[in-house]
Amino acid sequence: MASSKEYLEFILEQLSEPGGVSARAMMGEYILYYNGKIVGGIYDDRLLVKPVKTAISYMPTATYELPYEGAKEMLLVDEVESREFLTGLFNAMYEELPTPKPKKKK
């Protein structure tokens, strides 16, 4: 099942506080970027984030779920109604997220 554009818009609105949050459509789902770094995505209308140490400690009771078959497990974010929680989570994760590799020139 693909994620709805309405759910994406809801999540982006919830994350409008930290700024720098964007999404890119990918096979019916959405990859989420925070200031240029991939933080997670929206899969089947669920917000999933990378299971970095800071995210695990920020959400100690979060469950691990597969975004799609064959993928690595990610953390399910249940508290999508709280802007403060989401802002704090993304800010806490940012330093630990890998920096994107520069694109090679053709």
ZIPE-V168610 format. One record per residue. N is the residue number from 1. PHI is phi in radians with two decimals (* if undefined). PSI is psi as a letter, one per 20 degrees, with the letter a starting at -180 (NA if undefined). Layout:
BEGIN
n=N phi=PHI psi=PSI
n=N phi=PHI psi=PSI
END
This chain:
BEGIN
n=1 phi=* psi=p
n=2 phi=-1.40 psi=q
n=3 phi=-1.36 psi=q
n=4 phi=-1.49 psi=q
n=5 phi=-1.12 psi=h
n=6 phi=-1.12 psi=g
n=7 phi=-1.17 psi=g
n=8 phi=-1.00 psi=g
n=9 phi=-1.09 psi=h
n=10 phi=-1.08 psi=g
n=11 phi=-1.11 psi=g
n=12 phi=-1.10 psi=h
n=13 phi=-1.16 psi=g
n=14 phi=-1.10 psi=h
n=15 phi=-1.74 psi=j
n=16 phi=-1.24 psi=h
n=17 phi=-1.10 psi=g
n=18 phi=-1.22 psi=i
n=19 phi=1.20 psi=r
n=20 phi=1.32 psi=j
n=21 phi=-1.67 psi=p
n=22 phi=-2.45 psi=r
n=23 phi=-2.32 psi=q
n=24 phi=-2.32 psi=p
n=25 phi=-1.18 psi=p
n=26 phi=-2.57 psi=o
n=27 phi=0.92 psi=l
n=28 phi=1.46 psi=i
n=29 phi=-2.11 psi=a
n=30 phi=-2.38 psi=p
n=31 phi=-1.59 psi=p
n=32 phi=-1.80 psi=p
n=33 phi=-2.03 psi=q
n=34 phi=-2.19 psi=o
n=35 phi=0.85 psi=l
n=36 phi=1.54 psi=i
n=37 phi=-1.83 psi=q
n=38 phi=-1.30 psi=p
n=39 phi=-1.84 psi=h
n=40 phi=2.92 psi=b
n=41 phi=-2.98 psi=r
n=42 phi=-1.97 psi=o
n=43 phi=-2.28 psi=p
n=44 phi=0.89 psi=l
n=45 phi=0.97 psi=k
n=46 phi=-2.24 psi=p
n=47 phi=-1.56 psi=o
n=48 phi=-2.08 psi=p
n=49 phi=-2.16 psi=r
n=50 phi=-1.10 psi=q
n=51 phi=-1.48 psi=l
n=52 phi=-1.36 psi=r
n=53 phi=-0.97 psi=g
n=54 phi=-1.16 psi=h
n=55 phi=-1.19 psi=h
n=56 phi=-1.11 psi=g
n=57 phi=-1.29 psi=h
n=58 phi=-1.24 psi=h
n=59 phi=-2.23 psi=m
n=60 phi=-1.12 psi=h
n=61 phi=-1.80 psi=j
n=62 phi=-1.14 psi=q
n=63 phi=-1.67 psi=q
n=64 phi=-1.59 psi=p
n=65 phi=-2.41 psi=q
n=66 phi=-1.52 psi=p
n=67 phi=-1.18 psi=h
n=68 phi=-2.81 psi=r
n=69 phi=-1.07 psi=p
n=70 phi=1.59 psi=i
n=71 phi=-1.61 psi=r
n=72 phi=-1.33 psi=q
n=73 phi=-1.15 psi=q
n=74 phi=-2.27 psi=r
n=75 phi=-1.57 psi=p
n=76 phi=-1.43 psi=p
n=77 phi=-1.68 psi=o
n=78 phi=-1.51 psi=h
n=79 phi=-1.51 psi=l
n=80 phi=-1.35 psi=i
n=81 phi=-1.36 psi=i
n=82 phi=-1.75 psi=o
n=83 phi=-1.07 psi=g
n=84 phi=-1.09 psi=g
n=85 phi=-1.10 psi=g
n=86 phi=-1.11 psi=g
n=87 phi=-1.07 psi=g
n=88 phi=-1.08 psi=g
n=89 phi=-1.09 psi=g
n=90 phi=-1.13 psi=h
n=91 phi=-1.13 psi=g
n=92 phi=-1.15 psi=h
n=93 phi=-1.34 psi=h
n=94 phi=-0.91 psi=g
n=95 phi=-1.09 psi=h
n=96 phi=-1.48 psi=i
n=97 phi=-1.27 psi=q
n=98 phi=-1.20 psi=q
n=99 phi=-1.33 psi=p
n=100 phi=-1.07 psi=q
n=101 phi=-1.28 psi=q
n=102 phi=-1.15 psi=q
n=103 phi=-1.30 psi=q
n=104 phi=-1.36 psi=q
n=105 phi=-1.37 psi=q
n=106 phi=-1.48 psi=NA
END
